[in-house]
Amino acid sequence: MDRRRDILLWTGLAAASVLLAMEPVAWVITTWADPSYQSNGALFGLALLGLVLLSLASSPRRPLGGTGSVLLPFLCAAGLRFLGQSLAINILSALALAVDVYAIALFLRLDRRRFALSPFWLAVFFLFALPLGPILQRVAGFPLQMISAELACAMLSPVFSTLVCEGVRLKVETVDVMVDLPCSGASGLLLMVSLWAFLNVILRPRLGSAAFGLILITLLALAGNALRISLLAGGLALGIDTMAPALHESIGLATTALAAILSLVLYRPKAAPPPLTRRVVWHLPRRAHLPAALCALAAALAITNAPRSPIDVSAPVQAAVLPGQINGYRALPIPLSPTEARYFTAYGGTAQKVQYGPLGLNLVRSASPLRHLHAPETCLRGLGFEVAFKGTVFDPIATSIYEAKGPDGRVWTVAVSFVSDDGQVTAGVGEAVWSWLSGASRNWQSIQRITPATLSEPHRHSFERAALAALDLT
């Protein structure tokens, strides 16, 4: 396509693309700033921008030739944007931005410069600017927990003869170690795969070589995480406090660095042959340029205003019958905040907040846990809390423990369990979501017990046991 002759068509497609991209771009930038997303996407965005600027600063390596068709990328982006809009899934709309990155890289001819970059792999690398971490943890966190636990068990077996492996629990000597969701290795896996994508942007490998590299780097990431868990569990069994923040962090950094170094040493793909001068693969008569541009703009306006019809709306779920009193304290219902009310009424489900003296009890019930249920840290960080995961306990039921420090300086202990209507209990939302996705358990509820950190442990346990007993969960 000759841009000088087709300025009208280019202008129409560009304007339509901007309309389609405005809302996804705003959402992606919001995820960078909102702590509840736990996203480092801004760093990937800056890295991508730096690569593009370096490539543009280099001289052309060969005659630039034509830019080829931009119609197909536009149609792909429009299709993704329509799906994201109609299904009310922000991440799906944001995937259209990766197609835009590909089209812009083609337009700038970044693959034809001294410092050449692959437009396709630039688009793949852009995906890591999206909040993929929480999504990977929720959708694949439990399988990753199981894989990490199995690998760690295999590593520890030759050293500890008394090792007992039960799913995601490892019992080493007198130590009970839970491979919980933060230990699933999801964040490390994403970091390693982003390294693979970054290398591919520069090396521009064939797809076959890149696929082999993805398998290699995934295996190294899983092995590195299993080694980290083995060192943590083995250290605890030997009397070393490997959960101390400094040592815990050092072990994590060391195993991740080892996996990254091995990846750089082993992954050396051959570059694909340089692209030939791109030929025009489609052509519109000049008289069709104005109608095509107007159609693109009309389609963009229709897509951005399409009604939202999410398919994962929760079926009607009855609210739980909460006890009238716990440990002598009468129930004091707490109204939902406007944000909470919008969240739960938009996609079904129920939410209840009740205060019993020092104990706050929050229940969320849903037939769509992928949309509704999450670990406490997600919303608490969004409200300005500093949240630290303190571990998992199994008495009286499987429970994740968090410490949350509010903006006012007050510190709270937050205990959460996830329970299905058919009696399945788990401490991690990843297992609940995975069970729901597999069709095993359909209706789930999260049960949060919140107490002041200053409350003595016997009193906290007493309140929690009384609350769980009142809900028939002991």
C-alpha positions as CSV (number, residue, x, y, z in Angstrom):
1,M,0.0,0.0,0.0
2,D,1.4,3.4,-1.0
3,R,0.7,5.7,2.0
4,R,1.0,8.9,-0.2
5,R,-1.8,7.7,-2.5
6,D,-3.9,6.1,0.2
7,I,-3.9,8.9,2.8
8,L,-7.7,8.9,3.1
9,L,-7.9,5.2,3.8
10,W,-5.0,5.3,6.2
11,T,-6.5,8.2,8.1
12,G,-9.9,6.4,8.4
13,L,-8.3,3.2,9.6
14,A,-6.1,5.1,12.1
15,A,-9.0,7.1,13.5
16,A,-11.1,3.9,13.9
17,S,-8.2,2.2,15.6
18,V,-7.8,5.0,18.0
19,L,-11.5,4.8,18.9
20,L,-11.2,1.1,19.5
21,A,-8.0,1.5,21.6
22,M,-9.0,4.4,23.9
23,E,-10.9,2.4,26.6
24,P,-8.4,-0.5,26.6
25,V,-5.5,1.8,26.9
26,A,-7.1,3.7,29.8
27,W,-7.8,0.4,31.6
28,V,-4.2,-0.9,31.1
29,I,-2.8,2.3,32.5
30,T,-5.2,2.0,35.4
31,T,-3.9,-1.5,36.2
32,W,-0.3,-0.1,36.3
33,A,-1.3,2.3,39.0
34,D,-3.8,0.3,41.0
35,P,-2.1,-1.9,43.6
36,S,-4.9,-4.4,43.6
37,Y,-3.7,-5.7,40.2
38,Q,-0.2,-6.3,41.4
39,S,1.1,-5.4,37.9
40,N,4.6,-4.5,36.8
41,G,3.2,-3.8,33.3
42,A,4.6,-0.2,33.2
43,L,8.1,-1.6,33.2
44,F,7.3,-3.8,30.2
45,G,5.7,-0.9,28.5
46,L,8.9,1.2,29.0
47,A,11.1,-1.6,27.8
48,L,9.0,-2.0,24.7
49,L,9.1,1.7,24.0
50,G,12.9,1.7,24.5
51,L,13.3,-1.1,22.0
52,V,11.2,0.8,19.4
53,L,13.1,4.0,19.9
54,L,16.5,2.2,19.5
55,S,15.3,0.6,16.3
56,L,14.0,3.9,14.9
57,A,17.3,5.5,15.7
58,S,19.2,3.0,13.6
59,S,19.5,3.4,9.8
60,P,17.5,1.3,7.3
61,R,19.3,-1.9,6.4
62,R,17.7,-2.4,3.0
63,P,15.2,-0.6,0.8
64,L,12.1,-0.3,2.9
65,G,9.6,-1.1,0.2
66,G,5.9,-1.2,0.9
67,T,4.2,-1.8,4.3
68,G,1.7,-4.4,3.1
69,S,-1.9,-4.7,4.2
70,V,-3.1,-3.2,7.5
71,L,-6.7,-4.3,6.9
72,L,-6.2,-7.8,8.4
73,P,-4.6,-6.4,11.7
74,F,-7.5,-3.9,11.9
75,L,-10.1,-6.6,11.5
76,C,-8.4,-8.8,14.1
77,A,-8.2,-5.9,16.6
78,A,-11.8,-4.9,16.0
79,G,-12.9,-8.5,16.5
80,L,-11.1,-8.8,19.8
81,R,-12.4,-5.4,21.0
82,F,-16.0,-6.5,20.1
83,L,-15.6,-9.7,22.1
84,G,-14.1,-7.9,25.1
85,Q,-16.9,-5.3,25.0
86,S,-19.8,-7.7,24.6
87,L,-18.5,-10.2,27.2
88,A,-17.4,-7.4,29.6
89,I,-13.9,-8.9,29.9
90,N,-11.4,-6.0,30.0
91,I,-8.3,-8.3,29.4
92,L,-9.9,-9.5,26.2
93,S,-10.3,-5.9,24.9
94,A,-6.8,-5.2,25.9
95,L,-5.5,-8.1,23.7
96,A,-6.5,-5.9,20.7
97,L,-3.7,-3.5,21.7
98,A,-1.2,-6.2,20.9
99,V,-2.5,-6.4,17.4
100,D,-2.2,-2.6,17.2
101,V,1.5,-2.9,18.4
102,Y,2.1,-5.4,15.5
103,A,0.5,-3.0,13.0
104,I,2.5,0.0,14.2
105,A,5.7,-2.0,14.0
106,L,4.9,-2.9,10.4
107,F,4.1,0.7,9.6
108,L,7.4,1.8,11.1
109,R,9.2,-1.0,9.3
110,L,11.1,-2.0,12.4
111,D,12.1,-5.3,10.9
112,R,14.1,-3.6,8.1
113,R,16.5,-1.6,10.2
114,R,20.1,-2.1,11.4
115,F,18.7,-2.8,14.8
116,A,15.8,-5.0,13.6
117,L,12.9,-6.0,15.7
118,S,10.2,-8.6,15.0
119,P,6.8,-7.0,14.8
120,F,5.1,-10.3,15.8
121,W,7.3,-10.8,18.9
122,L,6.9,-7.1,19.8
123,A,3.2,-7.8,20.0
124,V,3.8,-10.9,22.1
125,F,6.1,-9.0,24.4
126,F,3.5,-6.3,24.9
127,L,1.2,-8.9,26.4
128,F,3.3,-8.8,29.6
129,A,2.3,-5.1,30.1
130,L,-1.2,-6.5,30.9
131,P,-2.0,-7.8,34.4
132,L,-1.4,-11.4,33.6
133,G,-0.1,-12.4,37.0
134,P,-3.5,-12.4,38.9
135,I,-5.2,-14.1,36.0
136,L,-2.6,-16.9,35.7
137,Q,-2.8,-17.5,39.5
138,R,-6.6,-17.7,39.4
139,V,-6.9,-19.9,36.4
140,A,-3.8,-22.1,36.6
141,G,-2.6,-21.4,40.1
142,F,-3.8,-24.7,41.5
143,P,-2.2,-26.9,38.8
144,L,1.0,-25.0,39.2
145,Q,0.8,-25.6,43.0
146,M,0.4,-29.4,42.4
147,I,3.3,-29.5,39.8
148,S,5.6,-27.5,42.2
149,A,4.7,-29.8,45.1
150,E,5.4,-33.0,43.1
151,L,8.8,-31.7,41.9
152,A,9.8,-30.5,45.3
153,C,8.8,-33.9,46.8
154,A,11.0,-35.6,44.2
155,M,13.9,-33.3,45.2
156,L,13.5,-33.8,48.9
157,S,12.8,-37.5,48.9
158,P,16.5,-38.5,48.7
159,V,17.4,-36.3,51.6
160,F,14.5,-36.8,54.1
161,S,13.3,-40.4,54.6
162,T,10.3,-39.3,56.7
163,L,9.0,-37.0,53.9
164,V,5.2,-37.3,53.4
165,C,3.6,-35.7,50.3
166,E,-0.1,-35.1,50.3
167,G,-1.2,-33.0,47.3
168,V,0.1,-29.5,48.0
169,R,1.2,-30.4,51.6
170,L,4.7,-31.5,52.3
171,K,5.4,-33.0,55.8
172,V,9.2,-32.9,56.4
173,E,10.3,-34.2,59.8
174,T,8.0,-32.3,62.2
175,V,7.4,-29.4,59.7
176,D,4.1,-29.1,57.8
177,V,4.7,-27.0,54.6
178,M,1.9,-25.9,52.3
179,V,2.7,-25.1,48.7
180,D,0.1,-22.3,48.7
181,L,-0.9,-19.9,45.9
182,P,2.0,-17.5,46.4
183,C,4.4,-20.5,46.1
184,S,2.8,-21.7,42.9
185,G,5.5,-20.1,40.8
186,A,3.1,-18.2,38.6
187,S,5.0,-14.9,39.0
188,G,8.4,-16.6,38.3
189,L,6.9,-18.4,35.3
190,L,5.6,-15.1,33.9
191,L,9.0,-13.4,34.4
192,M,10.8,-16.3,32.6
193,V,8.4,-16.3,29.7
194,S,8.7,-12.5,29.4
195,L,12.5,-13.0,29.1
196,W,11.8,-15.5,26.3
197,A,9.6,-13.0,24.5
198,F,12.2,-10.2,24.9
199,L,14.9,-12.4,23.4
200,N,12.6,-13.3,20.5
201,V,12.0,-9.6,19.7
202,I,15.7,-9.2,19.1
203,L,16.7,-12.6,17.8
204,R,13.6,-13.0,15.5
205,P,13.7,-16.8,15.6
206,R,11.6,-19.2,13.5
207,L,8.4,-20.3,15.2
208,G,9.6,-23.9,15.6
209,S,12.8,-22.7,17.5
210,A,10.7,-20.3,19.6
211,A,8.3,-23.1,20.5
212,F,11.2,-25.2,21.7
213,G,12.5,-22.3,23.7
214,L,9.1,-21.8,25.4
215,I,9.1,-25.4,26.5
216,L,12.7,-25.2,27.7
217,I,12.1,-22.0,29.7
218,T,8.9,-23.2,31.2
219,L,10.6,-26.4,32.4
220,L,13.4,-24.3,33.9
221,A,11.0,-22.0,35.6
222,L,9.1,-24.9,37.1
223,A,12.3,-26.6,38.2
224,G,13.6,-23.3,39.7
225,N,10.4,-22.8,41.7
226,A,10.5,-26.4,43.0
227,L,14.1,-25.9,44.0
228,R,13.0,-22.8,45.9
229,I,10.3,-24.7,47.8
230,S,12.7,-27.6,48.5
231,L,15.3,-25.2,50.0
232,L,12.6,-23.5,52.1
233,A,11.1,-26.7,53.4
234,G,14.4,-28.4,53.9
235,G,15.8,-25.5,55.8
236,L,12.7,-25.4,58.1
237,A,13.2,-29.2,58.7
238,L,16.8,-28.6,59.7
239,G,15.9,-25.8,62.1
240,I,16.8,-22.9,59.8
241,D,14.2,-20.1,59.7
242,T,14.0,-19.9,55.9
243,M,10.7,-17.9,56.2
244,A,12.6,-14.9,57.6
245,P,12.0,-12.2,55.1
246,A,15.6,-11.6,54.1
247,L,16.5,-15.3,53.7
248,H,13.2,-16.1,52.0
249,E,13.7,-13.3,49.5
250,S,17.3,-14.3,48.9
251,I,16.4,-17.9,48.2
252,G,13.7,-16.8,45.7
253,L,16.0,-14.4,43.9
254,A,18.8,-17.0,43.7
255,T,16.7,-19.7,42.2
256,T,15.0,-17.4,39.8
257,A,18.5,-16.0,38.7
258,L,19.8,-19.5,38.2
259,A,16.8,-20.4,36.0
260,A,17.3,-17.2,34.0
261,I,21.0,-17.8,33.5
262,L,20.4,-21.3,32.3
263,S,17.8,-20.0,29.9
264,L,20.2,-17.5,28.4
265,V,22.9,-20.2,28.0
266,L,20.7,-22.9,26.5
267,Y,18.3,-20.8,24.4
268,R,20.2,-19.7,21.3
269,P,17.8,-20.0,18.3
270,K,18.7,-19.2,14.8
271,A,17.2,-16.1,13.3
272,A,14.6,-16.5,10.6
273,P,15.6,-15.3,7.2
274,P,15.1,-11.6,6.6
275,P,11.8,-10.6,5.1
276,L,11.6,-10.1,1.4
277,T,10.3,-6.8,0.1
278,R,6.7,-6.9,1.1
279,R,4.2,-6.9,-1.8
280,V,0.8,-5.4,-1.7
281,V,-1.6,-8.2,-0.8
282,W,-4.8,-6.3,-1.3
283,H,-6.0,-3.3,-3.2
284,L,-9.0,-1.2,-3.1
285,P,-10.0,1.1,-5.9
286,R,-9.4,4.7,-5.0
287,R,-13.2,5.4,-5.3
288,A,-13.7,2.9,-2.5
289,H,-11.4,4.5,0.0
290,L,-13.9,7.0,1.4
291,P,-16.6,4.4,1.9
292,A,-14.1,2.0,3.5
293,A,-12.9,4.7,5.9
294,L,-16.4,5.6,6.8
295,C,-17.3,1.9,7.4
296,A,-14.3,1.5,9.6
297,L,-15.3,4.5,11.7
298,A,-18.9,3.3,11.9
299,A,-17.8,-0.1,13.0
300,A,-15.5,1.3,15.7
301,L,-18.4,3.4,17.1
302,A,-20.7,0.4,17.0
303,I,-18.2,-1.8,18.8
304,T,-17.4,0.7,21.5
305,N,-21.1,1.2,22.3
306,A,-22.1,-2.5,22.0
307,P,-24.2,-3.7,25.0
308,R,-22.3,-5.8,27.5
309,S,-23.6,-9.4,28.0
310,P,-21.2,-11.3,30.2
311,I,-21.6,-15.1,30.1
312,D,-20.1,-15.7,33.5
313,V,-22.9,-14.0,35.5
314,S,-23.6,-16.0,38.7
315,A,-26.9,-17.9,38.8
316,P,-29.1,-16.8,41.7
317,V,-27.5,-17.7,45.0
318,Q,-29.3,-17.4,48.4
319,A,-27.6,-15.3,51.0
320,A,-26.2,-17.2,54.0
321,V,-28.2,-17.3,57.3
322,L,-25.8,-15.6,59.7
323,P,-25.9,-16.2,63.4
324,G,-27.6,-13.6,65.6
325,Q,-24.8,-13.6,68.1
326,I,-21.2,-14.9,68.5
327,N,-19.5,-15.2,71.9
328,G,-22.2,-13.0,73.4
329,Y,-21.9,-10.2,70.8
330,R,-25.0,-9.5,68.8
331,A,-24.8,-9.2,65.0
332,L,-24.4,-5.7,63.6
333,P,-25.0,-5.7,59.8
334,I,-22.6,-3.5,57.8
335,P,-23.8,-2.0,54.5
336,L,-21.7,-2.7,51.4
337,S,-19.7,0.2,50.0
338,P,-20.9,1.5,46.6
339,T,-18.0,-0.2,44.9
340,E,-18.9,-3.6,46.5
341,A,-22.5,-3.2,45.7
342,R,-21.8,-2.4,42.0
343,Y,-19.5,-5.4,41.8
344,F,-21.8,-8.0,43.2
345,T,-25.1,-6.8,41.7
346,A,-23.6,-6.4,38.2
347,Y,-22.6,-10.1,37.9
348,G,-24.9,-11.8,40.4
349,G,-23.8,-13.4,43.7
350,T,-24.3,-12.1,47.2
351,A,-22.1,-10.4,49.7
352,Q,-22.7,-9.9,53.4
353,K,-20.8,-8.0,56.1
354,V,-21.5,-8.4,59.8
355,Q,-19.7,-7.2,62.9
356,Y,-19.6,-9.3,66.1
357,G,-17.7,-7.2,68.7
358,P,-14.1,-7.4,67.6
359,L,-14.9,-10.0,64.9
360,G,-15.8,-8.9,61.3
361,L,-17.4,-11.6,59.2
362,N,-17.5,-11.1,55.4
363,L,-19.2,-13.7,53.2
364,V,-19.4,-13.8,49.4
365,R,-21.4,-16.5,47.7
366,S,-21.4,-17.1,44.0
367,A,-21.9,-19.6,41.2
368,S,-19.2,-17.8,39.2
369,P,-16.0,-17.8,41.5
370,L,-13.8,-16.8,38.6
371,R,-15.6,-13.5,38.4
372,H,-16.3,-12.9,42.1
373,L,-13.9,-14.7,44.5
374,H,-10.4,-13.5,45.2
375,A,-7.8,-13.5,47.9
376,P,-8.2,-10.7,50.5
377,E,-5.0,-9.0,49.4
378,T,-6.7,-8.0,46.1
379,C,-9.3,-5.7,47.5
380,L,-7.3,-4.7,50.5
381,R,-4.4,-3.4,48.5
382,G,-6.9,-1.5,46.3
383,L,-8.2,0.1,49.5
384,G,-4.7,1.2,50.5
385,F,-3.8,-1.6,52.9
386,E,-0.3,-3.1,53.2
387,V,-0.9,-6.9,53.0
388,A,1.4,-9.7,54.0
389,F,0.7,-13.4,53.6
390,K,1.4,-15.2,56.9
391,G,0.8,-18.8,55.9
392,T,-1.8,-21.5,55.9
393,V,-3.4,-23.5,58.8
394,F,-5.7,-26.5,58.7
395,D,-7.4,-26.4,62.1
396,P,-10.3,-26.3,62.3
397,I,-10.5,-25.9,58.5
398,A,-8.0,-25.0,55.7
399,T,-7.4,-21.2,56.1
400,S,-5.1,-18.6,54.7
401,I,-3.8,-16.0,57.1
402,Y,-2.9,-12.4,56.2
403,E,-1.8,-9.4,58.1
404,A,-3.3,-6.1,56.8
405,K,-2.1,-2.6,57.8
406,G,-4.6,0.1,57.0
407,P,-3.9,3.7,55.9
408,D,-4.8,4.7,59.5
409,G,-2.0,2.5,60.9
410,R,-4.3,-0.1,62.5
411,V,-3.3,-3.7,61.9
412,W,-5.7,-6.5,61.3
413,T,-5.5,-10.3,61.1
414,V,-7.5,-11.6,58.1
415,A,-8.4,-15.3,57.8
416,V,-10.1,-16.6,54.7
417,S,-11.4,-20.0,53.6
418,F,-13.3,-21.0,50.5
419,V,-16.1,-23.6,50.8
420,S,-18.3,-25.2,48.2
421,D,-21.9,-26.2,48.6
422,D,-20.9,-29.8,48.3
423,G,-18.5,-29.6,51.2
424,Q,-15.1,-29.0,49.5
425,V,-12.9,-26.7,51.6
426,T,-9.7,-25.0,50.5
427,A,-7.5,-22.2,51.7
428,G,-6.7,-20.9,48.1
429,V,-9.0,-19.3,45.6
430,G,-7.0,-21.0,42.8
431,E,-8.2,-24.4,43.9
432,A,-11.8,-23.2,44.1
433,V,-11.6,-21.7,40.6
434,W,-10.0,-24.8,39.2
435,S,-12.7,-27.0,40.7
436,W,-15.4,-24.7,39.2
437,L,-13.7,-24.8,35.8
438,S,-13.6,-28.6,35.8
439,G,-17.3,-28.8,36.8
440,A,-16.6,-30.5,40.1
441,S,-18.1,-27.8,42.4
442,R,-20.4,-25.1,41.1
443,N,-21.4,-22.9,44.1
444,W,-18.7,-21.4,46.3
445,Q,-18.4,-19.0,49.1
446,S,-15.5,-17.1,50.7
447,I,-15.6,-16.7,54.4
448,Q,-13.4,-13.9,55.8
449,R,-12.8,-13.5,59.5
450,I,-11.3,-10.1,60.4
451,T,-9.9,-9.4,63.9
452,P,-7.6,-6.7,65.3
453,A,-4.0,-7.9,65.4
454,T,-3.9,-6.8,69.1
455,L,-6.5,-9.4,70.0
456,S,-4.9,-12.3,71.8
457,E,-4.5,-15.5,70.0
458,P,-6.8,-17.5,72.3
459,H,-9.6,-14.9,71.9
460,R,-9.1,-14.8,68.1
461,H,-9.3,-18.6,67.8
462,S,-12.3,-18.6,70.0
463,F,-14.2,-16.1,67.8
464,E,-13.2,-17.9,64.6
465,R,-14.2,-21.3,65.9
466,A,-17.5,-19.9,67.1
467,A,-18.2,-18.3,63.7
468,L,-17.3,-21.4,61.8
469,A,-19.4,-23.6,64.1
470,A,-22.4,-21.2,63.6
471,L,-22.0,-21.7,59.9
472,D,-21.8,-25.5,60.3
473,L,-18.2,-25.6,59.0
474,T,-16.4,-27.4,61.8
